[in-house]
Amino acid sequence: MLRYLPFLLILALWIYAFIDCLNTPEEEVKHLPKVVWVIIVLLFGQVLIGPVAWLVAGKVRKAPAVGGRGGARGRAQWVAPDDNPEFLKSLGEETRRKSEQDPEPEDRTDPDEDPQGRKP
């Protein structure tokens, strides 16, 4: 099984680079047209030249945003619900709406009664 590992790693890198190349928008491709990059990845994938060339030089790589909540192109980055003020606000509104629609019933139990309903 271990002797197949290098072949599987090369195949995984080849597939990853091919799919990444296909999914990359044309304006983010560097140096060559996208079609040429696809051909390079496919033709030279077995010897790792194509996939490595694509990953190193074929695509505009953006550094991850540090600290900010905005994405690279103005998109909102995913935020955990407990850190999202909009989500917390919506929870408060939902709770308030439910309490207005369904007021809690009054407590009708007698404090002198035991749980089975008998008086001492």
ROSE-4610 file (N, C-alpha, C; in Angstrom, 1 decimal, always signed):
// ROSE-4610
residu = [M/M/M/L/L/L/R/R/R/Y/Y/Y/L/L/L/P/P/P/F/F/F/L/L/L/L/L/L/I/I/I/L/L/L/A/A/A/L/L/L/W/W/W/I/I/I/Y/Y/Y/A/A/A/F/F/F/I/I/I/D/D/D/C/C/C/L/L/L/N/N/N/T/T/T/P/P/P/E/E/E/E/E/E/E/E/E/V/V/V/K/K/K/H/H/H/L/L/L/P/P/P/K/K/K/V/V/V/V/V/V/W/W/W/V/V/V/I/I/I/I/I/I/V/V/V/L/L/L/L/L/L/F/F/F/G/G/G/Q/Q/Q/V/V/V/L/L/L/I/I/I/G/G/G/P/P/P/V/V/V/A/A/A/W/W/W/L/L/L/V/V/V/A/A/A/G/G/G/K/K/K/V/V/V/R/R/R/K/K/K/A/A/A/P/P/P/A/A/A/V/V/V/G/G/G/G/G/G/R/R/R/G/G/G/G/G/G/A/A/A/R/R/R/G/G/G/R/R/R/A/A/A/Q/Q/Q/W/W/W/V/V/V/A/A/A/P/P/P/D/D/D/D/D/D/N/N/N/P/P/P/E/E/E/F/F/F/L/L/L/K/K/K/S/S/S/L/L/L/G/G/G/E/E/E/E/E/E/T/T/T/R/R/R/R/R/R/K/K/K/S/S/S/E/E/E/Q/Q/Q/D/D/D/P/P/P/E/E/E/P/P/P/E/E/E/D/D/D/R/R/R/T/T/T/D/D/D/P/P/P/D/D/D/E/E/E/D/D/D/P/P/P/Q/Q/Q/G/G/G/R/R/R/K/K/K/P/P/P]
num = [1/1/1/2/2/2/3/3/3/4/4/4/5/5/5/6/6/6/7/7/7/8/8/8/9/9/9/10/10/10/11/11/11/12/12/12/13/13/13/14/14/14/15/15/15/16/16/16/17/17/17/18/18/18/19/19/19/20/20/20/21/21/21/22/22/22/23/23/23/24/24/24/25/25/25/26/26/26/27/27/27/28/28/28/29/29/29/30/30/30/31/31/31/32/32/32/33/33/33/34/34/34/35/35/35/36/36/36/37/37/37/38/38/38/39/39/39/40/40/40/41/41/41/42/42/42/43/43/43/44/44/44/45/45/45/46/46/46/47/47/47/48/48/48/49/49/49/50/50/50/51/51/51/52/52/52/53/53/53/54/54/54/55/55/55/56/56/56/57/57/57/58/58/58/59/59/59/60/60/60/61/61/61/62/62/62/63/63/63/64/64/64/65/65/65/66/66/66/67/67/67/68/68/68/69/69/69/70/70/70/71/71/71/72/72/72/73/73/73/74/74/74/75/75/75/76/76/76/77/77/77/78/78/78/79/79/79/80/80/80/81/81/81/82/82/82/83/83/83/84/84/84/85/85/85/86/86/86/87/87/87/88/88/88/89/89/89/90/90/90/91/91/91/92/92/92/93/93/93/94/94/94/95/95/95/96/96/96/97/97/97/98/98/98/99/99/99/100/100/100/101/101/101/102/102/102/103/103/103/104/104/104/105/105/105/106/106/106/107/107/107/108/108/108/109/109/109/110/110/110/111/111/111/112/112/112/113/113/113/114/114/114/115/115/115/116/116/116/117/117/117/118/118/118/119/119/119/120/120/120]
x = [+0.8/+0.0/+0.9/+2.0/+2.8/+3.5/+3.7/+4.3/+3.4/+2.1/+1.2/+1.0/+1.5/+1.3/+1.9/+3.1/+3.6/+2.7/+2.2/+1.3/+0.0/-0.5/-1.8/-1.6/-0.4/-0.2/-0.1/+0.6/+0.8/-0.6/-1.4/-2.7/-3.6/-3.5/-4.3/-3.9/-2.6/-2.1/-2.6/-2.5/-2.9/-4.4/-5.2/-6.7/-7.0/-6.3/-6.5/-6.2/-5.0/-4.6/-5.5/-5.9/-6.8/-8.2/-8.8/-10.0/-9.9/-8.8/-8.5/-8.3/-7.7/-7.5/-8.8/-9.7/-11.0/-11.9/-11.8/-12.7/-12.2/-11.0/-10.4/-11.0/-11.5/-12.0/-10.8/-11.2/-10.2/-9.3/-9.9/-9.2/-8.2/-8.3/-7.3/-6.2/-6.1/-5.1/-4.0/-2.7/-1.5/-0.8/+0.0/+1.0/+0.5/-0.4/-0.9/-2.5/-3.1/-4.5/-4.9/-6.1/-6.6/-6.6/-7.0/-7.0/-5.6/-4.6/-3.2/-2.8/-3.2/-2.9/-3.5/-4.8/-5.5/-4.7/-4.3/-3.5/-2.2/-1.5/-0.2/-0.4/-1.4/-1.7/-2.0/-2.8/-3.2/-2.0/-1.2/-0.1/+1.1/+1.4/+2.6/+2.2/+1.1/+0.6/+1.4/+1.7/+2.3/+3.7/+4.4/+5.7/+5.7/+4.6/+4.4/+4.8/+5.2/+5.6/+4.4/+3.3/+2.1/+1.4/+1.1/+0.4/+1.2/+2.5/+3.3/+3.5/+3.6/+3.7/+2.4/+1.2/+0.0/-0.1/+0.2/+0.1/+1.1/+2.2/+3.2/+3.0/+2.8/+2.8/+1.5/+0.6/-0.6/-1.8/-1.8/-3.0/-2.6/-3.4/-3.2/-3.6/-2.6/-2.9/-3.0/-4.0/-4.3/-3.9/-3.3/-2.9/-4.2/-4.4/-5.6/-5.7/-6.9/-7.2/-6.9/-6.2/-5.8/-6.7/-7.5/-8.3/-9.6/-9.7/-10.9/-12.1/-13.3/-14.4/-14.8/-14.2/-14.6/-13.7/-14.3/-13.5/-12.6/-12.0/-11.0/-11.7/-12.9/-13.6/-14.8/-14.8/-15.9/-17.0/-16.8/-17.8/-17.6/-18.7/-18.7/-18.1/-17.2/-16.6/-17.5/-17.5/-18.3/-17.9/-18.9/-18.7/-19.5/-18.9/-19.7/-20.9/-22.0/-23.3/-23.1/-22.3/-22.2/-21.3/-20.7/-19.9/-20.6/-21.7/-22.4/-23.5/-23.3/-24.3/-25.7/-25.7/-27.0/-27.8/-27.1/-27.7/-28.3/-27.5/-27.9/-29.1/-29.1/-30.2/-31.5/-31.3/-32.5/-33.1/-32.2/-32.6/-33.4/-32.9/-33.7/-35.0/-35.1/-36.4/-37.3/-36.8/-37.6/-38.2/-37.3/-37.8/-38.8/-38.6/-39.6/-40.9/-40.9/-42.1/-42.9/-42.1/-42.8/-43.4/-42.8/-43.3/-44.6/-44.7/-45.8/-47.0/-46.7/-47.8/-48.3/-47.4/-47.7/-47.3/-48.1/-47.7/-47.7/-46.8/-46.7/-48.0/-48.5/-49.7/-49.3/-50.3/-50.0/-49.8/-49.0/-48.7/-49.9/-50.6/-51.8/-51.6/-50.4/-50.2/-50.2/-50.7/-50.8/-49.5/-48.8/-47.5/-47.6/-48.8/-49.0/-49.3/-49.6/-49.9/-48.6/-48.6/-47.5/-47.6/-46.6/-46.7/-47.8/-48.4/-49.5/-50.9/-51.0/-52.2/-52.9/-52.4/-53.1/-52.7/-53.6/-53.3/-52.8/-51.9/-51.4/-52.5]
y = [-1.2/+0.0/+1.3/+1.2/+2.4/+2.7/+1.8/+2.0/+2.8/+2.8/+3.6/+5.0/+5.3/+6.6/+7.8/+7.7/+8.8/+9.0/+7.9/+8.0/+8.7/+8.4/+9.0/+10.4/+10.8/+12.2/+13.0/+12.5/+13.2/+13.3/+12.3/+12.3/+13.4/+13.4/+14.4/+15.8/+16.1/+17.4/+17.8/+16.8/+17.0/+17.4/+16.7/+16.9/+18.3/+18.5/+19.8/+21.0/+20.9/+22.0/+22.2/+21.1/+21.2/+21.8/+21.4/+22.0/+23.4/+23.7/+25.1/+26.0/+25.5/+26.3/+26.5/+25.5/+25.6/+26.6/+26.6/+27.4/+28.9/+29.2/+30.5/+31.4/+32.6/+33.5/+34.0/+34.3/+34.7/+35.9/+36.9/+38.1/+37.8/+36.6/+36.3/+35.4/+35.1/+34.2/+35.1/+34.7/+35.5/+34.9/+35.7/+35.4/+34.8/+33.8/+33.2/+33.1/+32.9/+32.7/+31.5/+31.5/+30.3/+29.0/+29.0/+27.8/+27.2/+28.1/+27.6/+26.9/+27.6/+27.0/+25.6/+25.5/+24.2/+23.1/+23.5/+22.5/+22.2/+23.2/+22.9/+22.0/+22.2/+21.3/+19.9/+19.8/+18.4/+17.7/+18.4/+17.7/+17.4/+18.3/+18.1/+17.7/+17.2/+16.8/+15.6/+14.7/+13.4/+13.7/+14.7/+15.0/+16.1/+16.6/+17.6/+19.0/+19.2/+20.5/+21.4/+20.9/+21.7/+22.1/+21.2/+21.6/+22.6/+22.3/+23.2/+24.6/+24.6/+25.9/+26.7/+26.0/+26.7/+27.2/+26.4/+26.8/+28.0/+28.0/+29.0/+30.3/+30.2/+31.3/+31.6/+30.7/+30.9/+31.7/+31.9/+32.5/+33.6/+34.7/+35.8/+35.2/+35.2/+34.7/+36.0/+36.0/+37.1/+36.6/+37.5/+37.2/+37.2/+36.4/+36.4/+37.7/+38.2/+39.4/+39.2/+40.1/+40.0/+40.9/+40.4/+41.1/+41.7/+42.0/+42.6/+41.7/+42.2/+41.3/+41.3/+42.1/+42.2/+41.2/+40.7/+39.8/+40.5/+39.8/+40.3/+41.2/+40.9/+41.6/+42.3/+42.7/+43.4/+42.4/+41.1/+40.2/+40.1/+39.8/+39.7/+38.3/+38.3/+37.0/+36.3/+35.0/+34.3/+34.6/+34.8/+35.1/+34.1/+33.6/+32.7/+33.4/+32.7/+33.3/+34.1/+33.6/+34.3/+35.5/+35.7/+37.0/+37.9/+37.5/+38.3/+39.2/+40.5/+41.3/+41.3/+41.1/+41.1/+39.8/+38.7/+37.5/+37.6/+38.2/+38.3/+39.3/+40.3/+41.2/+40.5/+39.7/+39.0/+38.0/+37.4/+36.5/+37.3/+38.5/+39.3/+39.7/+40.1/+40.4/+39.2/+38.1/+36.9/+36.5/+36.6/+36.3/+37.3/+38.6/+39.6/+39.4/+39.0/+38.7/+37.5/+36.5/+35.3/+35.6/+36.4/+36.8/+37.7/+38.5/+39.3/+38.5/+37.4/+36.6/+35.6/+35.1/+34.0/+34.3/+35.1/+35.5/+34.2/+34.2/+33.1/+33.0/+31.8/+31.6/+31.9/+32.4/+32.7/+31.4/+31.5/+30.3/+30.0/+28.9/+28.6/+27.6/+27.3/+26.3/+27.0/+26.3/+26.8/+26.5/+27.4/+27.1/+26.1/+26.0/+25.1/+23.7/+23.5/+22.2/+21.4/+20.1/+19.3/+19.0/+18.4/+18.2/+17.4/+16.5/+15.7/+16.3/+17.6/+18.3/+18.2/+17.6/+17.5/+18.6/+19.1/+20.1/+19.5/+20.1/+19.4/+19.5]
z = [+0.0/+0.0/+0.0/+0.7/+0.8/-0.5/-1.3/-2.6/-3.6/-3.3/-4.1/-3.7/-2.5/-1.9/-2.8/-3.3/-4.2/-5.4/-6.0/-7.2/-6.8/-5.6/-5.2/-4.9/-4.3/-4.0/-5.2/-6.2/-7.5/-8.2/-8.1/-8.7/-8.0/-6.7/-5.9/-6.2/-6.3/-6.7/-8.1/-9.0/-10.4/-10.5/-9.8/-9.8/-9.1/-8.0/-7.3/-8.2/-8.8/-9.7/-10.9/-11.5/-12.6/-12.2/-11.1/-10.7/-10.3/-9.6/-9.2/-10.4/-11.4/-12.7/-13.4/-13.4/-14.1/-13.3/-12.0/-11.2/-11.0/-11.4/-11.2/-12.3/-11.9/-13.0/-13.9/-15.1/-16.1/-15.7/-14.9/-14.5/-13.4/-12.8/-11.7/-12.2/-13.5/-14.1/-14.5/-14.2/-14.5/-15.6/-16.4/-17.3/-18.6/-18.6/-19.8/-19.7/-20.9/-20.9/-20.1/-19.6/-18.8/-19.5/-20.8/-21.6/-21.7/-21.8/-21.9/-20.6/-19.5/-18.2/-18.0/-18.4/-18.3/-19.1/-20.3/-21.2/-20.5/-19.9/-19.3/-18.1/-17.3/-16.1/-16.6/-17.6/-18.1/-18.7/-19.6/-20.3/-19.4/-18.5/-17.7/-16.2/-16.0/-14.6/-14.1/-14.9/-14.5/-13.9/-14.4/-14.0/-13.0/-12.6/-11.6/-12.0/-13.2/-13.7/-13.9/-14.5/-14.7/-13.5/-12.6/-11.3/-10.5/-10.3/-9.5/-10.2/-11.5/-12.2/-12.0/-12.1/-11.9/-10.4/-9.5/-8.1/-7.7/-8.4/-8.0/-8.8/-10.1/-11.0/-11.7/-11.7/-12.6/-12.0/-10.8/-10.2/-9.2/-9.2/-8.3/-6.9/-6.0/-4.6/-3.7/-2.9/-2.0/-0.6/+0.1/+1.5/+2.3/+3.3/+4.1/+4.9/+5.0/+5.7/+7.2/+7.8/+9.2/+10.0/+10.9/+11.8/+11.3/+10.1/+9.6/+9.4/+9.3/+9.1/+7.6/+6.8/+5.3/+4.6/+3.5/+2.6/+1.7/+0.8/-0.1/-1.2/-1.6/-2.6/-2.1/-0.8/-0.3/+0.2/+0.1/+0.6/+2.1/+2.7/+4.2/+4.5/+5.4/+5.8/+6.9/+6.9/+7.8/+9.2/+10.1/+11.5/+12.3/+13.4/+14.2/+14.8/+15.0/+15.5/+16.8/+17.7/+19.0/+18.9/+17.8/+17.5/+16.6/+16.0/+15.0/+15.7/+15.8/+16.4/+15.8/+14.4/+13.7/+14.2/+14.3/+14.7/+16.1/+17.0/+18.4/+18.5/+17.7/+17.7/+17.2/+16.1/+15.6/+16.7/+17.5/+18.5/+19.6/+19.9/+20.9/+20.4/+19.1/+18.5/+18.5/+18.1/+18.1/+19.5/+20.5/+21.8/+22.3/+22.0/+22.3/+21.6/+20.3/+19.5/+20.1/+20.5/+21.1/+22.4/+23.2/+24.5/+24.4/+23.3/+23.1/+22.6/+21.8/+21.3/+22.3/+23.1/+24.0/+25.4/+26.1/+27.5/+28.4/+29.3/+30.2/+31.1/+31.2/+32.1/+33.5/+34.3/+35.7/+36.4/+37.5/+38.3/+39.2/+39.0/+39.7/+40.8/+41.1/+42.1/+43.5/+44.4/+45.8/+46.5/+47.1/+47.7/+48.8/+49.4/+50.6/+50.1/+48.8/+48.3/+48.0/+48.2/+47.8/+46.3/+45.7/+44.2/+43.8/+44.6/+44.2/+44.4/+44.8/+44.8/+46.2/+47.2/+48.5/+49.4/+50.2/+51.2/+52.5/+53.2/+54.5/+55.6]
